[in-house]
Amino acid sequence: MTIHQAEMPLSLGRYSQLLIIDAQERLAAAMPPDDVAATIANIRRLVAAAKILEIPVIATQHNSKGLGPVIQAIRDDLPQDIEPTEKTCFSCCTAKGFESNLEREPGRRQVVMVGMEAHICIVQTASGLRRWGFQVFVAEDAICSRHPAHRLNAVERMRHCGIQITNAESVAFEWLGDSTHERFREVWSLFRHA
């Protein structure tokens, strides 16, 4: 039986990278409070898991002059060498410098996406990454839109286009792969009280 790329699970972290799209201060202020709180908490959990497991993290900022920087709580968690790709286009795939950030570590062909807004920048970037041959995963509990119905529509669109919809905890445990992993307890502790 042949398994198509879109049906394959996340591999151990050595093939993955985490992409945080436009999780910015002023954009977050326009989101439903409960949705944005959950999104930020799950992004932070995934950033922490990525750091523990040495998985690359990439970030973008859309029109920073208008929307501000990456949310302070997330920015504080990012590895120090992360410089978000500045963009004005909706798909990260058309942003200058994005492709070189994405290809910093060759062989990492699985991209886990989180951020804002689901129905604009996330859906367009997911489509572009899939066209580039990446295996794309979107953590549904780590994305949001100003209108919850738009987020749900984006999730359904992506699911029907072969983007794998998952959640933050599943991502972290698929990165681990085994409860005997030497960093298991550190990662598990991020989700124990979630």
Secondary structure, 3 states (H helix, E strand, C coil): CCCCHHHCCCCCHHHEEEEEECCEHHHHHCCCHHHHHHHHHHHHHHHHHHHHCCCCEEEEEECHHHHCCECHHHHHHCCCCCCCEEECCCCHHHCCCHHHHHCCCCCCCEEEEEEECHHHHHHHHHHHHHHCCCEEEEEEEEEECCCHHHHHHHHHHHHHCCCEEECHHHHHHHHHCCCCCCCHHHHHHHHCCC
